[in-house]
Each structure stands twice: as structure tokens, then as C-alpha cells.
Amino acid sequence: MTELLPTAVIRPAAPSGEAFAVPVDRPSGALALPAPMVATVGDIAGLSPRRTRGDGGEVPGADVDTVDALPHAQWSAVAAWLKAG
């Protein structure tokens, strides 16, 4: 049986593009959280969304939107699986 490790892909929590909010009480020597590897499954090689004819997209935009609409845990598992493939 193959195990998926969904922690391999980090989805940003904020729509502003920042991965996580930095806690105010974080000690100055603490490490910052990593930047997200991908913000949408459309960022994964070979999965750029096709929105209009001839725009160079590789998969239907609606498919990317469907996956991106998943709850965080499911999105992470699917994104990790797609990225591994």
C-alpha cells in the first residue's frame, strides 16, 4: 500500500499571498514558517489552467478550480499526489 504524505505541499492560509500570519509574540530568534510550495494546483508543472482558447493552459480551468475549492486537508493530499506524479 502506498502512503500519501500531504505535508509535502503547503497551501497558503491567507489570500494575500502570505503563507501564514507571524505571531506578534514570536521571539526574534525563531524561524519563520516556510513559504508555500504552490498556491493552487495550477502552479504544479503540467497543470496550468486553460481559461481561453489558445492561452497555453494544459488542463481545463474548471478542473483546477474544483480541486482548489476542496477543504485544506483534502487539497493538501490531492496537491501532494499530483505533485508526486
PyMOL Python script that loads the backbone (N, CA, C, O; Angstrom):
from pymol import cmd

cmd.read_pdbstr("""\
ATOM      1  N   MET A   1       0.845  -1.166   0.000  1.00  0.00           N
ATOM      2  CA  MET A   1       0.000   0.000   0.000  1.00  0.00           C
ATOM      3  C   MET A   1       0.899   1.241   0.000  1.00  0.00           C
ATOM      4  O   MET A   1       1.909   1.282   0.704  1.00  0.00           O
ATOM      5  N   THR A   2       0.537   2.225  -0.772  1.00  0.00           N
ATOM      6  CA  THR A   2       1.281   3.472  -0.861  1.00  0.00           C
ATOM      7  C   THR A   2       0.662   4.498   0.065  1.00  0.00           C
ATOM      8  O   THR A   2      -0.560   4.642   0.106  1.00  0.00           O
ATOM      9  N   GLU A   3       1.498   5.216   0.813  1.00  0.00           N
ATOM     10  CA  GLU A   3       1.017   6.277   1.681  1.00  0.00           C
ATOM     11  C   GLU A   3       1.209   7.623   1.023  1.00  0.00           C
ATOM     12  O   GLU A   3       2.234   7.868   0.387  1.00  0.00           O
ATOM     13  N   LEU A   4       0.234   8.495   1.172  1.00  0.00           N
ATOM     14  CA  LEU A   4       0.373   9.876   0.729  1.00  0.00           C
ATOM     15  C   LEU A   4       0.859  10.697   1.907  1.00  0.00           C
ATOM     16  O   LEU A   4       0.386  10.525   3.030  1.00  0.00           O
ATOM     17  N   LEU A   5       1.796  11.583   1.652  1.00  0.00           N
ATOM     18  CA  LEU A   5       2.276  12.476   2.694  1.00  0.00           C
ATOM     19  C   LEU A   5       1.852  13.893   2.346  1.00  0.00           C
ATOM     20  O   LEU A   5       2.617  14.631   1.727  1.00  0.00           O
ATOM     21  N   PRO A   6       0.629  14.288   2.739  1.00  0.00           N
ATOM     22  CA  PRO A   6       0.104  15.592   2.339  1.00  0.00           C
ATOM     23  C   PRO A   6       0.884  16.766   2.886  1.00  0.00           C
ATOM     24  O   PRO A   6       0.677  17.895   2.441  1.00  0.00           O
ATOM     25  N   THR A   7       1.773  16.539   3.834  1.00  0.00           N
ATOM     26  CA  THR A   7       2.546  17.645   4.374  1.00  0.00           C
ATOM     27  C   THR A   7       3.626  18.107   3.405  1.00  0.00           C
ATOM     28  O   THR A   7       4.342  19.067   3.690  1.00  0.00           O
ATOM     29  N   ALA A   8       3.753  17.434   2.259  1.00  0.00           N
ATOM     30  CA  ALA A   8       4.765  17.811   1.281  1.00  0.00           C
ATOM     31  C   ALA A   8       4.383  19.090   0.543  1.00  0.00           C
ATOM     32  O   ALA A   8       5.239  19.718  -0.081  1.00  0.00           O
ATOM     33  N   VAL A   9       3.138  19.478   0.603  1.00  0.00           N
ATOM     34  CA  VAL A   9       2.672  20.688  -0.076  1.00  0.00           C
ATOM     35  C   VAL A   9       1.979  21.569   0.946  1.00  0.00           C
ATOM     36  O   VAL A   9       1.101  21.112   1.678  1.00  0.00           O
ATOM     37  N   ILE A  10       2.373  22.828   0.995  1.00  0.00           N
ATOM     38  CA  ILE A  10       1.782  23.773   1.938  1.00  0.00           C
ATOM     39  C   ILE A  10       0.902  24.738   1.164  1.00  0.00           C
ATOM     40  O   ILE A  10       1.346  25.371   0.206  1.00  0.00           O
ATOM     41  N   ARG A  11      -0.334  24.842   1.585  1.00  0.00           N
ATOM     42  CA  ARG A  11      -1.254  25.773   0.941  1.00  0.00           C
ATOM     43  C   ARG A  11      -1.289  27.071   1.740  1.00  0.00           C
ATOM     44  O   ARG A  11      -1.367  27.038   2.968  1.00  0.00           O
ATOM     45  N   PRO A  12      -1.231  28.199   1.065  1.00  0.00           N
ATOM     46  CA  PRO A  12      -1.287  29.453   1.811  1.00  0.00           C
ATOM     47  C   PRO A  12      -2.610  29.602   2.534  1.00  0.00           C
ATOM     48  O   PRO A  12      -3.660  29.206   2.028  1.00  0.00           O
ATOM     49  N   ALA A  13      -2.546  30.173   3.715  1.00  0.00           N
ATOM     50  CA  ALA A  13      -3.752  30.350   4.520  1.00  0.00           C
ATOM     51  C   ALA A  13      -4.444  31.664   4.216  1.00  0.00           C
ATOM     52  O   ALA A  13      -5.654  31.785   4.408  1.00  0.00           O
ATOM     53  N   ALA A  14      -3.697  32.647   3.747  1.00  0.00           N
ATOM     54  CA  ALA A  14      -4.258  33.967   3.504  1.00  0.00           C
ATOM     55  C   ALA A  14      -4.316  34.255   2.014  1.00  0.00           C
ATOM     56  O   ALA A  14      -3.371  33.924   1.297  1.00  0.00           O
ATOM     57  N   PRO A  15      -5.389  34.860   1.523  1.00  0.00           N
ATOM     58  CA  PRO A  15      -5.478  35.177   0.099  1.00  0.00           C
ATOM     59  C   PRO A  15      -4.498  36.261  -0.327  1.00  0.00           C
ATOM     60  O   PRO A  15      -4.330  36.511  -1.521  1.00  0.00           O
ATOM     61  N   SER A  16      -3.853  36.905   0.636  1.00  0.00           N
ATOM     62  CA  SER A  16      -2.920  37.981   0.303  1.00  0.00           C
ATOM     63  C   SER A  16      -1.607  37.462  -0.264  1.00  0.00           C
ATOM     64  O   SER A  16      -0.776  38.250  -0.716  1.00  0.00           O
ATOM     65  N   GLY A  17      -1.409  36.143  -0.247  1.00  0.00           N
ATOM     66  CA  GLY A  17      -0.173  35.582  -0.769  1.00  0.00           C
ATOM     67  C   GLY A  17       0.816  35.201   0.315  1.00  0.00           C
ATOM     68  O   GLY A  17       1.791  34.501   0.044  1.00  0.00           O
ATOM     69  N   GLU A  18       0.577  35.655   1.551  1.00  0.00           N
ATOM     70  CA  GLU A  18       1.447  35.254   2.643  1.00  0.00           C
ATOM     71  C   GLU A  18       0.998  33.888   3.137  1.00  0.00           C
ATOM     72  O   GLU A  18      -0.197  33.620   3.253  1.00  0.00           O
ATOM     73  N   ALA A  19       1.970  33.025   3.430  1.00  0.00           N
ATOM     74  CA  ALA A  19       1.636  31.671   3.857  1.00  0.00           C
ATOM     75  C   ALA A  19       0.914  31.659   5.197  1.00  0.00           C
ATOM     76  O   ALA A  19      -0.119  31.004   5.334  1.00  0.00           O
ATOM     77  N   PHE A  20       1.436  32.367   6.176  1.00  0.00           N
ATOM     78  CA  PHE A  20       0.856  32.373   7.499  1.00  0.00           C
ATOM     79  C   PHE A  20       1.091  33.737   8.134  1.00  0.00           C
ATOM     80  O   PHE A  20       2.038  34.445   7.791  1.00  0.00           O
ATOM     81  N   ALA A  21       0.232  34.081   9.043  1.00  0.00           N
ATOM     82  CA  ALA A  21       0.466  35.311   9.800  1.00  0.00           C
ATOM     83  C   ALA A  21       1.534  35.032  10.847  1.00  0.00           C
ATOM     84  O   ALA A  21       1.513  33.981  11.487  1.00  0.00           O
ATOM     85  N   VAL A  22       2.450  35.945  11.025  1.00  0.00           N
ATOM     86  CA  VAL A  22       3.514  35.786  12.003  1.00  0.00           C
ATOM     87  C   VAL A  22       2.984  36.212  13.360  1.00  0.00           C
ATOM     88  O   VAL A  22       2.490  37.331  13.504  1.00  0.00           O
ATOM     89  N   PRO A  23       3.075  35.341  14.360  1.00  0.00           N
ATOM     90  CA  PRO A  23       2.579  35.713  15.684  1.00  0.00           C
ATOM     91  C   PRO A  23       3.336  36.916  16.238  1.00  0.00           C
ATOM     92  O   PRO A  23       4.547  37.032  16.054  1.00  0.00           O
ATOM     93  N   VAL A  24       2.626  37.801  16.910  1.00  0.00           N
ATOM     94  CA  VAL A  24       3.230  39.017  17.455  1.00  0.00           C
ATOM     95  C   VAL A  24       4.247  38.668  18.541  1.00  0.00           C
ATOM     96  O   VAL A  24       5.266  39.344  18.685  1.00  0.00           O
ATOM     97  N   ASP A  25       3.965  37.608  19.302  1.00  0.00           N
ATOM     98  CA  ASP A  25       4.832  37.259  20.426  1.00  0.00           C
ATOM     99  C   ASP A  25       5.965  36.305  20.032  1.00  0.00           C
ATOM    100  O   ASP A  25       6.603  35.723  20.909  1.00  0.00           O
ATOM    101  N   ARG A  26       6.224  36.134  18.744  1.00  0.00           N
ATOM    102  CA  ARG A  26       7.288  35.234  18.304  1.00  0.00           C
ATOM    103  C   ARG A  26       8.638  35.829  18.681  1.00  0.00           C
ATOM    104  O   ARG A  26       8.902  36.993  18.381  1.00  0.00           O
ATOM    105  N   PRO A  27       9.496  35.052  19.332  1.00  0.00           N
ATOM    106  CA  PRO A  27      10.829  35.564  19.660  1.00  0.00           C
ATOM    107  C   PRO A  27      11.595  35.908  18.386  1.00  0.00           C
ATOM    108  O   PRO A  27      11.412  35.268  17.350  1.00  0.00           O
ATOM    109  N   SER A  28      12.447  36.914  18.469  1.00  0.00           N
ATOM    110  CA  SER A  28      13.166  37.365  17.275  1.00  0.00           C
ATOM    111  C   SER A  28      14.069  36.283  16.702  1.00  0.00           C
ATOM    112  O   SER A  28      14.387  36.327  15.514  1.00  0.00           O
ATOM    113  N   GLY A  29      14.489  35.322  17.499  1.00  0.00           N
ATOM    114  CA  GLY A  29      15.367  34.258  17.009  1.00  0.00           C
ATOM    115  C   GLY A  29      14.615  33.081  16.408  1.00  0.00           C
ATOM    116  O   GLY A  29      15.241  32.160  15.883  1.00  0.00           O
ATOM    117  N   ALA A  30      13.296  33.088  16.472  1.00  0.00           N
ATOM    118  CA  ALA A  30      12.515  31.962  15.960  1.00  0.00           C
ATOM    119  C   ALA A  30      12.534  31.952  14.439  1.00  0.00           C
ATOM    120  O   ALA A  30      12.592  33.001  13.797  1.00  0.00           O
ATOM    121  N   LEU A  31      12.485  30.772  13.884  1.00  0.00           N
ATOM    122  CA  LEU A  31      12.471  30.624  12.434  1.00  0.00           C
ATOM    123  C   LEU A  31      11.109  30.977  11.870  1.00  0.00           C
ATOM    124  O   LEU A  31      10.083  30.713  12.497  1.00  0.00           O
ATOM    125  N   ALA A  32      11.099  31.571  10.694  1.00  0.00           N
ATOM    126  CA  ALA A  32       9.843  31.887  10.010  1.00  0.00           C
ATOM    127  C   ALA A  32       9.295  30.614   9.375  1.00  0.00           C
ATOM    128  O   ALA A  32      10.051  29.708   9.026  1.00  0.00           O
ATOM    129  N   LEU A  33       8.006  30.557   9.234  1.00  0.00           N
ATOM    130  CA  LEU A  33       7.389  29.411   8.561  1.00  0.00           C
ATOM    131  C   LEU A  33       7.737  29.453   7.080  1.00  0.00           C
ATOM    132  O   LEU A  33       7.930  30.531   6.519  1.00  0.00           O
ATOM    133  N   PRO A  34       7.818  28.287   6.441  1.00  0.00           N
ATOM    134  CA  PRO A  34       8.194  28.253   5.029  1.00  0.00           C
ATOM    135  C   PRO A  34       7.137  28.872   4.128  1.00  0.00           C
ATOM    136  O   PRO A  34       5.948  28.865   4.444  1.00  0.00           O
ATOM    137  N   ALA A  35       7.586  29.399   3.018  1.00  0.00           N
ATOM    138  CA  ALA A  35       6.661  29.911   2.003  1.00  0.00           C
ATOM    139  C   ALA A  35       5.977  28.714   1.343  1.00  0.00           C
ATOM    140  O   ALA A  35       6.566  27.635   1.279  1.00  0.00           O
ATOM    141  N   PRO A  36       4.763  28.879   0.858  1.00  0.00           N
ATOM    142  CA  PRO A  36       4.073  27.755   0.232  1.00  0.00           C
ATOM    143  C   PRO A  36       4.774  27.308  -1.045  1.00  0.00           C
ATOM    144  O   PRO A  36       5.316  28.121  -1.794  1.00  0.00           O
ATOM    145  N   MET A  37       4.751  25.996  -1.277  1.00  0.00           N
ATOM    146  CA  MET A  37       5.346  25.458  -2.487  1.00  0.00           C
ATOM    147  C   MET A  37       4.463  25.792  -3.690  1.00  0.00           C
ATOM    148  O   MET A  37       4.964  26.124  -4.764  1.00  0.00           O
ATOM    149  N   VAL A  38       3.165  25.701  -3.503  1.00  0.00           N
ATOM    150  CA  VAL A  38       2.206  26.066  -4.549  1.00  0.00           C
ATOM    151  C   VAL A  38       0.998  26.723  -3.887  1.00  0.00           C
ATOM    152  O   VAL A  38       0.619  26.353  -2.776  1.00  0.00           O
ATOM    153  N   ALA A  39       0.404  27.683  -4.558  1.00  0.00           N
ATOM    154  CA  ALA A  39      -0.788  28.348  -4.040  1.00  0.00           C
ATOM    155  C   ALA A  39      -2.058  27.734  -4.618  1.00  0.00           C
ATOM    156  O   ALA A  39      -3.134  27.854  -4.032  1.00  0.00           O
ATOM    157  N   THR A  40      -1.932  27.083  -5.757  1.00  0.00           N
ATOM    158  CA  THR A  40      -3.032  26.442  -6.454  1.00  0.00           C
ATOM    159  C   THR A  40      -2.463  25.241  -7.191  1.00  0.00           C
ATOM    160  O   THR A  40      -1.276  25.225  -7.518  1.00  0.00           O
ATOM    161  N   VAL A  41      -3.283  24.242  -7.457  1.00  0.00           N
ATOM    162  CA  VAL A  41      -2.756  23.095  -8.204  1.00  0.00           C
ATOM    163  C   VAL A  41      -2.349  23.511  -9.612  1.00  0.00           C
ATOM    164  O   VAL A  41      -1.601  22.791 -10.274  1.00  0.00           O
ATOM    165  N   GLY A  42      -2.824  24.649 -10.075  1.00  0.00           N
ATOM    166  CA  GLY A  42      -2.420  25.167 -11.382  1.00  0.00           C
ATOM    167  C   GLY A  42      -0.959  25.582 -11.430  1.00  0.00           C
ATOM    168  O   GLY A  42      -0.408  25.777 -12.514  1.00  0.00           O
ATOM    169  N   ASP A  43      -0.313  25.721 -10.255  1.00  0.00           N
ATOM    170  CA  ASP A  43       1.110  26.048 -10.185  1.00  0.00           C
ATOM    171  C   ASP A  43       1.994  24.817 -10.375  1.00  0.00           C
ATOM    172  O   ASP A  43       3.203  24.951 -10.565  1.00  0.00           O
ATOM    173  N   ILE A  44       1.411  23.633 -10.328  1.00  0.00           N
ATOM    174  CA  ILE A  44       2.169  22.395 -10.489  1.00  0.00           C
ATOM    175  C   ILE A  44       2.475  22.200 -11.973  1.00  0.00           C
ATOM    176  O   ILE A  44       1.613  22.404 -12.828  1.00  0.00           O
ATOM    177  N   ALA A  45       3.705  21.807 -12.263  1.00  0.00           N
ATOM    178  CA  ALA A  45       4.122  21.615 -13.660  1.00  0.00           C
ATOM    179  C   ALA A  45       3.163  20.677 -14.390  1.00  0.00           C
ATOM    180  O   ALA A  45       2.836  19.597 -13.898  1.00  0.00           O
ATOM    181  N   GLY A  46       2.723  21.104 -15.561  1.00  0.00           N
ATOM    182  CA  GLY A  46       1.820  20.311 -16.385  1.00  0.00           C
ATOM    183  C   GLY A  46       0.353  20.510 -16.075  1.00  0.00           C
ATOM    184  O   GLY A  46      -0.499  19.897 -16.717  1.00  0.00           O
ATOM    185  N   LEU A  47       0.039  21.353 -15.107  1.00  0.00           N
ATOM    186  CA  LEU A  47      -1.359  21.552 -14.706  1.00  0.00           C
ATOM    187  C   LEU A  47      -1.812  23.002 -14.797  1.00  0.00           C
ATOM    188  O   LEU A  47      -2.746  23.398 -14.100  1.00  0.00           O
ATOM    189  N   SER A  48      -1.174  23.794 -15.637  1.00  0.00           N
ATOM    190  CA  SER A  48      -1.623  25.182 -15.752  1.00  0.00           C
ATOM    191  C   SER A  48      -3.027  25.205 -16.361  1.00  0.00           C
ATOM    192  O   SER A  48      -3.307  24.490 -17.323  1.00  0.00           O
ATOM    193  N   PRO A  49      -3.905  26.035 -15.789  1.00  0.00           N
ATOM    194  CA  PRO A  49      -5.297  26.033 -16.235  1.00  0.00           C
ATOM    195  C   PRO A  49      -5.482  26.693 -17.606  1.00  0.00           C
ATOM    196  O   PRO A  49      -4.861  27.709 -17.919  1.00  0.00           O
ATOM    197  N   ARG A  50      -6.337  26.094 -18.394  1.00  0.00           N
ATOM    198  CA  ARG A  50      -6.704  26.647 -19.700  1.00  0.00           C
ATOM    199  C   ARG A  50      -8.009  27.410 -19.506  1.00  0.00           C
ATOM    200  O   ARG A  50      -9.059  26.808 -19.282  1.00  0.00           O
ATOM    201  N   ARG A  51      -7.940  28.733 -19.593  1.00  0.00           N
ATOM    202  CA  ARG A  51      -9.123  29.576 -19.376  1.00  0.00           C
ATOM    203  C   ARG A  51      -9.781  29.984 -20.696  1.00  0.00           C
ATOM    204  O   ARG A  51     -11.006  30.069 -20.784  1.00  0.00           O
ATOM    205  N   THR A  52      -8.962  30.236 -21.722  1.00  0.00           N
ATOM    206  CA  THR A  52      -9.493  30.594 -23.036  1.00  0.00           C
ATOM    207  C   THR A  52      -8.727  29.828 -24.102  1.00  0.00           C
ATOM    208  O   THR A  52      -7.626  29.335 -23.858  1.00  0.00           O
ATOM    209  N   ARG A  53      -9.311  29.734 -25.266  1.00  0.00           N
ATOM    210  CA  ARG A  53      -8.687  29.030 -26.370  1.00  0.00           C
ATOM    211  C   ARG A  53      -7.341  29.684 -26.714  1.00  0.00           C
ATOM    212  O   ARG A  53      -7.253  30.897 -26.899  1.00  0.00           O
ATOM    213  N   GLY A  54      -6.314  28.861 -26.795  1.00  0.00           N
ATOM    214  CA  GLY A  54      -5.003  29.339 -27.197  1.00  0.00           C
ATOM    215  C   GLY A  54      -4.196  30.036 -26.111  1.00  0.00           C
ATOM    216  O   GLY A  54      -3.169  30.643 -26.414  1.00  0.00           O
ATOM    217  N   ASP A  55      -4.635  29.968 -24.843  1.00  0.00           N
ATOM    218  CA  ASP A  55      -3.880  30.661 -23.790  1.00  0.00           C
ATOM    219  C   ASP A  55      -2.697  29.844 -23.267  1.00  0.00           C
ATOM    220  O   ASP A  55      -1.964  30.315 -22.397  1.00  0.00           O
ATOM    221  N   GLY A  56      -2.505  28.644 -23.776  1.00  0.00           N
ATOM    222  CA  GLY A  56      -1.358  27.831 -23.380  1.00  0.00           C
ATOM    223  C   GLY A  56      -1.596  26.952 -22.169  1.00  0.00           C
ATOM    224  O   GLY A  56      -0.684  26.257 -21.722  1.00  0.00           O
ATOM    225  N   GLY A  57      -2.801  26.970 -21.632  1.00  0.00           N
ATOM    226  CA  GLY A  57      -3.110  26.116 -20.479  1.00  0.00           C
ATOM    227  C   GLY A  57      -3.103  24.652 -20.862  1.00  0.00           C
ATOM    228  O   GLY A  57      -3.316  24.294 -22.020  1.00  0.00           O
ATOM    229  N   GLU A  58      -2.853  23.803 -19.862  1.00  0.00           N
ATOM    230  CA  GLU A  58      -2.712  22.372 -20.128  1.00  0.00           C
ATOM    231  C   GLU A  58      -3.909  21.541 -19.676  1.00  0.00           C
ATOM    232  O   GLU A  58      -4.117  20.441 -20.187  1.00  0.00           O
ATOM    233  N   VAL A  59      -4.690  22.038 -18.741  1.00  0.00           N
ATOM    234  CA  VAL A  59      -5.882  21.328 -18.262  1.00  0.00           C
ATOM    235  C   VAL A  59      -7.040  22.319 -18.177  1.00  0.00           C
ATOM    236  O   VAL A  59      -6.810  23.523 -18.067  1.00  0.00           O
ATOM    237  N   PRO A  60      -8.284  21.832 -18.228  1.00  0.00           N
ATOM    238  CA  PRO A  60      -9.417  22.750 -18.115  1.00  0.00           C
ATOM    239  C   PRO A  60      -9.383  23.545 -16.812  1.00  0.00           C
ATOM    240  O   PRO A  60      -9.154  22.978 -15.743  1.00  0.00           O
ATOM    241  N   GLY A  61      -9.607  24.839 -16.898  1.00  0.00           N
ATOM    242  CA  GLY A  61      -9.603  25.699 -15.725  1.00  0.00           C
ATOM    243  C   GLY A  61     -10.610  25.266 -14.679  1.00  0.00           C
ATOM    244  O   GLY A  61     -10.366  25.425 -13.483  1.00  0.00           O
ATOM    245  N   ALA A  62     -11.747  24.718 -15.113  1.00  0.00           N
ATOM    246  CA  ALA A  62     -12.774  24.269 -14.169  1.00  0.00           C
ATOM    247  C   ALA A  62     -12.253  23.129 -13.299  1.00  0.00           C
ATOM    248  O   ALA A  62     -12.631  23.026 -12.132  1.00  0.00           O
ATOM    249  N   ASP A  63     -11.392  22.271 -13.846  1.00  0.00           N
ATOM    250  CA  ASP A  63     -10.818  21.177 -13.057  1.00  0.00           C
ATOM    251  C   ASP A  63      -9.902  21.726 -11.966  1.00  0.00           C
ATOM    252  O   ASP A  63      -9.939  21.257 -10.829  1.00  0.00           O
ATOM    253  N   VAL A  64      -9.087  22.709 -12.306  1.00  0.00           N
ATOM    254  CA  VAL A  64      -8.203  23.337 -11.321  1.00  0.00           C
ATOM    255  C   VAL A  64      -9.045  24.013 -10.245  1.00  0.00           C
ATOM    256  O   VAL A  64      -8.737  23.898  -9.059  1.00  0.00           O
ATOM    257  N   ASP A  65     -10.099  24.715 -10.640  1.00  0.00           N
ATOM    258  CA  ASP A  65     -10.976  25.397  -9.686  1.00  0.00           C
ATOM    259  C   ASP A  65     -11.648  24.406  -8.739  1.00  0.00           C
ATOM    260  O   ASP A  65     -11.800  24.692  -7.551  1.00  0.00           O
ATOM    261  N   THR A  66     -12.052  23.245  -9.254  1.00  0.00           N
ATOM    262  CA  THR A  66     -12.705  22.222  -8.433  1.00  0.00           C
ATOM    263  C   THR A  66     -11.762  21.720  -7.349  1.00  0.00           C
ATOM    264  O   THR A  66     -12.154  21.604  -6.188  1.00  0.00           O
ATOM    265  N   VAL A  67     -10.523  21.423  -7.723  1.00  0.00           N
ATOM    266  CA  VAL A  67      -9.545  20.946  -6.738  1.00  0.00           C
ATOM    267  C   VAL A  67      -9.213  22.047  -5.741  1.00  0.00           C
ATOM    268  O   VAL A  67      -9.113  21.782  -4.543  1.00  0.00           O
ATOM    269  N   ASP A  68      -9.041  23.268  -6.211  1.00  0.00           N
ATOM    270  CA  ASP A  68      -8.704  24.379  -5.319  1.00  0.00           C
ATOM    271  C   ASP A  68      -9.827  24.696  -4.335  1.00  0.00           C
ATOM    272  O   ASP A  68      -9.576  25.312  -3.298  1.00  0.00           O
ATOM    273  N   ALA A  69     -11.052  24.290  -4.637  1.00  0.00           N
ATOM    274  CA  ALA A  69     -12.189  24.549  -3.748  1.00  0.00           C
ATOM    275  C   ALA A  69     -12.293  23.526  -2.612  1.00  0.00           C
ATOM    276  O   ALA A  69     -13.128  23.680  -1.720  1.00  0.00           O
ATOM    277  N   LEU A  70     -11.458  22.490  -2.635  1.00  0.00           N
ATOM    278  CA  LEU A  70     -11.501  21.466  -1.593  1.00  0.00           C
ATOM    279  C   LEU A  70     -11.074  22.057  -0.250  1.00  0.00           C
ATOM    280  O   LEU A  70     -10.321  23.030  -0.209  1.00  0.00           O
ATOM    281  N   PRO A  71     -11.558  21.465   0.856  1.00  0.00           N
ATOM    282  CA  PRO A  71     -11.074  21.881   2.178  1.00  0.00           C
ATOM    283  C   PRO A  71      -9.566  21.649   2.282  1.00  0.00           C
ATOM    284  O   PRO A  71      -9.007  20.839   1.542  1.00  0.00           O
ATOM    285  N   HIS A  72      -8.917  22.351   3.190  1.00  0.00           N
ATOM    286  CA  HIS A  72      -7.456  22.353   3.293  1.00  0.00           C
ATOM    287  C   HIS A  72      -6.837  20.948   3.336  1.00  0.00           C
ATOM    288  O   HIS A  72      -5.908  20.668   2.579  1.00  0.00           O
ATOM    289  N   ALA A  73      -7.329  20.073   4.197  1.00  0.00           N
ATOM    290  CA  ALA A  73      -6.730  18.733   4.338  1.00  0.00           C
ATOM    291  C   ALA A  73      -6.829  17.939   3.041  1.00  0.00           C
ATOM    292  O   ALA A  73      -5.854  17.316   2.619  1.00  0.00           O
ATOM    293  N   GLN A  74      -7.993  17.956   2.410  1.00  0.00           N
ATOM    294  CA  GLN A  74      -8.158  17.227   1.155  1.00  0.00           C
ATOM    295  C   GLN A  74      -7.329  17.863   0.054  1.00  0.00           C
ATOM    296  O   GLN A  74      -6.720  17.154  -0.747  1.00  0.00           O
ATOM    297  N   TRP A  75      -7.294  19.205  -0.002  1.00  0.00           N
ATOM    298  CA  TRP A  75      -6.499  19.887  -1.020  1.00  0.00           C
ATOM    299  C   TRP A  75      -5.030  19.499  -0.887  1.00  0.00           C
ATOM    300  O   TRP A  75      -4.367  19.232  -1.890  1.00  0.00           O
ATOM    301  N   SER A  76      -4.516  19.466   0.344  1.00  0.00           N
ATOM    302  CA  SER A  76      -3.114  19.118   0.571  1.00  0.00           C
ATOM    303  C   SER A  76      -2.799  17.713   0.080  1.00  0.00           C
ATOM    304  O   SER A  76      -1.757  17.487  -0.534  1.00  0.00           O
ATOM    305  N   ALA A  77      -3.700  16.766   0.351  1.00  0.00           N
ATOM    306  CA  ALA A  77      -3.486  15.387  -0.085  1.00  0.00           C
ATOM    307  C   ALA A  77      -3.496  15.291  -1.616  1.00  0.00           C
ATOM    308  O   ALA A  77      -2.632  14.641  -2.204  1.00  0.00           O
ATOM    309  N   VAL A  78      -4.462  15.931  -2.249  1.00  0.00           N
ATOM    310  CA  VAL A  78      -4.563  15.889  -3.713  1.00  0.00           C
ATOM    311  C   VAL A  78      -3.369  16.606  -4.348  1.00  0.00           C
ATOM    312  O   VAL A  78      -2.793  16.100  -5.311  1.00  0.00           O
ATOM    313  N   ALA A  79      -2.995  17.757  -3.834  1.00  0.00           N
ATOM    314  CA  ALA A  79      -1.870  18.507  -4.381  1.00  0.00           C
ATOM    315  C   ALA A  79      -0.572  17.720  -4.243  1.00  0.00           C
ATOM    316  O   ALA A  79       0.241  17.704  -5.167  1.00  0.00           O
ATOM    317  N   ALA A  80      -0.368  17.068  -3.100  1.00  0.00           N
ATOM    318  CA  ALA A  80       0.838  16.257  -2.904  1.00  0.00           C
ATOM    319  C   ALA A  80       0.860  15.093  -3.887  1.00  0.00           C
ATOM    320  O   ALA A  80       1.908  14.769  -4.445  1.00  0.00           O
ATOM    321  N   TRP A  81      -0.286  14.467  -4.099  1.00  0.00           N
ATOM    322  CA  TRP A  81      -0.376  13.345  -5.033  1.00  0.00           C
ATOM    323  C   TRP A  81      -0.098  13.806  -6.467  1.00  0.00           C
ATOM    324  O   TRP A  81       0.634  13.145  -7.203  1.00  0.00           O
ATOM    325  N   LEU A  82      -0.683  14.940  -6.858  1.00  0.00           N
ATOM    326  CA  LEU A  82      -0.456  15.471  -8.199  1.00  0.00           C
ATOM    327  C   LEU A  82       0.999  15.889  -8.390  1.00  0.00           C
ATOM    328  O   LEU A  82       1.579  15.647  -9.448  1.00  0.00           O
ATOM    329  N   LYS A  83       1.588  16.510  -7.380  1.00  0.00           N
ATOM    330  CA  LYS A  83       2.967  16.961  -7.484  1.00  0.00           C
ATOM    331  C   LYS A  83       3.921  15.768  -7.583  1.00  0.00           C
ATOM    332  O   LYS A  83       4.922  15.833  -8.297  1.00  0.00           O
ATOM    333  N   ALA A  84       3.618  14.694  -6.881  1.00  0.00           N
ATOM    334  CA  ALA A  84       4.457  13.489  -6.929  1.00  0.00           C
ATOM    335  C   ALA A  84       4.363  12.793  -8.279  1.00  0.00           C
ATOM    336  O   ALA A  84       5.302  12.121  -8.705  1.00  0.00           O
ATOM    337  N   GLY A  85       3.222  12.957  -8.952  1.00  0.00           N
ATOM    338  CA  GLY A  85       3.003  12.275 -10.231  1.00  0.00           C
ATOM    339  C   GLY A  85       3.657  13.014 -11.341  1.00  0.00           C
ATOM    340  O   GLY A  85       3.581  12.590 -12.494  1.00  0.00           O
TER     341      GLY A  85
END
""", "prot")
cmd.dss("prot")
cmd.show_as("cartoon", "prot")
cmd.util.cbc("prot")
cmd.orient("prot")
